Amino acid sequence: MRLLRRLRIWLQRDRFESELAEELAHHRELVEKEQVEAGLSPDEAKRAAARQFGNATTASESARSIWVWDSLDNILQDIRYAWRGLARNPSLVALACLSLALSTGFGTTLFSIVNAVILQPITASQPESLVRFWVGPSNRISWLNYKDICEDTPGVACAGYRMEEASWQEKDEPLRVQVQAVTANYFELLGVQAAQGRLFDARMLKESPDTVVVTHAFWQRRLEGDPAVIGRKIILSGNPYIITAVLPQGFRSLFGMGISPALYVPVGSALRPLSEDRSRTQYELLGRLQPGDENPVSFRSRIQARGQYLEQTYPATNREMSRVQTWPMSRFGLLMSAQGEQKMMQGLLIFAGMLLIFILLLAAVACMNVAGLLIARALSRQREIAIRLSLGCSRWRLTRLLFAESFLLALLGVSAGAALSVWLARALVATPLPFPVPLELEIPIDGYLLVYLSCVTAFSTIVAGVAPAIQGWRINGIGESIRTHRPVGFRRFPARAILTTSQVALSTVLLVATMLFLRSLWASTQVNPGFEMDRVLTVEMNLQSTQVTAEEVDQQQRAILTRLRGLPQVSAVSAADIVPLSMNSNVTSLEVDSGSAEQPARAKVNNNYILPDYFRVMGIRRISGRDFEEQDQGKSEKYAIVNEAFARRLFPDGTTLGKRIRRPRPEVEQQEAWAEIIGVVADSRYLTLGEDPLPLVYWPAGPSVRPLTIHVRTESDVAALTKQVRDVVDGGRARVQPLRSVMAIALFPAQAAAVLLASLGVIAWALTIAGLYGVVGYSVTRRIPEIGVRMALGASPGRILALVMREGLRIVAIGLAIGLAAAAAGTPVLSMLLSGVNPRDLVSFSVPAIALLLTAAAAAYGPARRGTRVAPTQALRAE
Amino acid sequence: MGSIELNNHELPAGSVDLLALKALLSGPRHGYGIAQRIRELSGDVLALGESSLYTSLQRLLLNGWVTAEWGASENNRRARYYTLTAEGRKHLEVQTEEFGFVLSAIQRVLGSA
């Protein structure tokens, strides 16, 4: 109630003032009248009333003070006053805002990316009750097994999904899009709602199976935000689909890390016809624990029982189905919860933390420019400040006034920066990623961002305001400052110089770290992946169609392989299921025959299915044993080739050839089908360039593993070969590209990080140089009298130049020394993110140091030259 | 003993508020009327300074102990009339009792030998 009354009076404060004045005047009149009645003359009465009444202003002020929050009023007054002062200095405001806008703009964009990639949880209701699970030895199961487990097991809710690629004709250029094929209950299981239209479910699919759900990003970017999007027909790899729904903006796919397929189609639609082959493992599984399942144990046991039944009913195709493994779904998506990636997650978090620190450092550098400008301003008005102090302005109030200025500047600069970053983020999202897979990155404008921006504003206010405030405290007596024109409290190493020194130190740290990352990136592109990247073309066939059987696909591919072998520039041709470093992987568990009756040893390995000649095409060295031969392919597969990492891990005694391992694929007819290791080849990178070589098993690709990616080896120019290969394979149905560009996706994170860091470093550097220029220029202006006297006494321009330059360079030298020491102390933390470069790399430390020194010298030279042109007479007049 | 000019900080806290509330007990009055009434009731001893009177009135308004309304005064001018609210009456009762308690305590101290 009190608050409401206060507020009402505050809102009507003009009326309040006039009414109070009227009331007081009336009162005074009545007092006068009383005096006249008591026998005084009107004049005397007036004087007596005035005497009795006292100070009318004091009365009204003390009456008013009951209503207002004193501090609020004063703060508003401070801000108004600061605003007026700044408005008279448009160039200062412009400079300060530019500094802050640049740093905030880039910092915020970086933060948004970190936010989009790491901080965004997946879109699902109660993600904590979601689980990933395997039934049997593989991460995938066949359609029939899926149906038996997810649709017919009481008390179990689960859905299946798999990634597909499709080509989508957009104008002339066909575009590859990532499509997730999901079971009918997928969206319901996740608990996701459509922004427009209706998400498909089992009932809808019965009527029209070929429906597609598009993401907000795809709708906006590829369909140009078509308002009539629902019901629109799009052609995916030659199959017509009807759009039934658009997902909400900010929808986060199951993958996490800001990555999302563009489209969702139902399993069983034209792109992914249902396979009645129980051995074709296709779908990954996602389950939801039911209310009451405190932990996945009961969930697991229900599925185990079901799996056991399926194993017994279909022994030919279902092996080990009673073995069920579950993993909790990470709030941040599959990419974070995949096994063995705890380390990756940790690395990402360190990287994100480091980026945030860098952003903060950059913001600090920018704030110091603002602080420098404010100090210069405070110095130029210190007489005014001294007068305020002597008139009774408290130091606390003075500090508040100075902070009001930095707050206003921070607010303006950060707002401009936020606008800049929105623009940057838009541009960034619209930029096509440098690899052919159009994964959609969403950069949201959300609550996290607003919190971040307020923090930046507060941070900027404090960092930019604290130095001027200290400067303000130093001003003591009015006498001192009125007597002299010289700024008071100016030490030999003034506040601005200290600021610039810290700026130099901070940007040294930033630049060293940036250099380290650039060097690391360079080193990583130089890493030998263990295979030849520049002499290999890959051909991906798009053979998925309803009518074609695996045998027919196999026939087609064989025909193409034969034709490719006929090309004169081609030296070898082979094919494989998985292209290394393309983000595809096939991870399974494996049994190793121990040679006795005891339980076979188990291991988790990466797999690849290949045709003969693969190692020759890829340039992977054979260590021992033999390659697959044509006759190994057709028969039931009983051979395997492993890499050295596998041999080291599982057979440390060194005898690998002839050992037997059991293949995880369930379609092997006999339970006892052991495969013999017939060869060992050199290690090569499989998932990422930075990884330690992983155990990898190569299997002969039987006809059921189709389509394969064809690999073509040439000893001449890859680019020239591309066209010829396209002609051979009928370019419309296949994608032909050099192996190196397939790997672009593996290099992308490091490249993106390098570009981001480099831009941070460059901005910090530019701001620092600008700050230094300002400081040296200011110091020249301040020292004009001194320079004049020196010149009059016969100092040469060279001496003057040296004098001024020395001051600028001293700042840089001290800053550099501090910065290099800090960087040397801090960079070992980054070693986890750096590959192929020592965290105390000499080049990374010396290049920024030299660059800073040189540019700083150039920045100091300008004002220093101006110093040498000071005429002695002018200098004396200035005194 | 002549009249005493009353100022806030020379009296126990809130005593001007109490005097003003007491003056309003007999009906709505404007500011001058309140000052008059207090002087009258105190036998011409307590003369309320305008500064403390109007400051006190704002406080009473803020706390909801009185309401204010514009009306015509005896010399046909616009004047703001203050009326005691139920809350104000209650506050007056409670505070009067407390004030008396404090006052008698002070007198006991001063009267003791």
Interface residues (C-beta under 8 A of the other chain):
Chain A: M1 R2 R5 R6 E19 L20 E22 E23 L24 H26 H27 R28 E29 L30 V31 K33 Q52 F53 G54 N55 A56 T58 A59 S60 S62 A63 R64 S65 I66 W67
Chain B: H30 G31 Y32 A35 A47 G49 E50 S51 Y54 T55 L57 Q58 R59 L61 L62 N63 G64 S73 N75 R77 R78 A79 R80
